[in-house]
Amino acid sequence: IEQNTFVWGNLQEIKEMQFSSYIIIGVLLAIGLFIAFKGLFKNVT
């Protein structure tokens, strides 16, 4: 029983780590797109 709870705890930790890494990736993508669009609009105007 102890082994199962240990494994379950690890799975929960991995899920939380994945979630936070997805947030970081999302933020980086948003910043990258924002900079790219700013560059495009600068060239247009």
C-alpha positions as CSV (number, residue, x, y, z in Angstrom):
1,I,0.0,0.0,0.0
2,E,2.8,2.4,0.9
3,Q,4.5,1.7,-2.5
4,N,1.3,2.6,-4.3
5,T,0.9,5.9,-2.5
6,F,4.5,6.7,-3.2
7,V,4.1,6.1,-7.0
8,W,0.8,8.1,-7.0
9,G,2.5,11.0,-5.2
10,N,5.2,11.0,-7.9
11,L,2.6,10.9,-10.7
12,Q,0.9,14.0,-9.2
13,E,4.2,15.8,-9.0
14,I,5.0,15.0,-12.6
15,K,1.6,16.3,-13.7
16,E,2.1,19.5,-11.8
17,M,5.6,19.9,-13.4
18,Q,4.2,19.3,-16.9
19,F,1.4,21.9,-16.2
20,S,3.9,24.6,-15.1
21,S,6.2,23.8,-18.1
22,Y,3.2,24.1,-20.4
23,I,2.5,27.6,-18.9
24,I,6.1,28.6,-19.4
25,I,6.1,27.4,-23.0
26,G,2.8,29.2,-23.6
27,V,4.1,32.5,-22.2
28,L,7.3,32.2,-24.3
29,L,5.3,31.5,-27.4
30,A,3.0,34.5,-26.7
31,I,6.0,36.8,-26.2
32,G,7.7,35.5,-29.4
33,L,4.5,36.0,-31.4
34,F,4.1,39.5,-29.9
35,I,7.6,40.5,-30.9
36,A,7.2,39.0,-34.4
37,F,3.9,40.9,-34.9
38,K,5.5,44.1,-33.7
39,G,8.3,43.6,-36.1
40,L,5.9,43.0,-39.0
41,F,3.9,46.1,-38.2
42,K,7.0,48.2,-38.0
43,N,8.0,47.1,-41.5
44,V,4.5,47.8,-42.9
45,T,4.2,51.4,-41.5
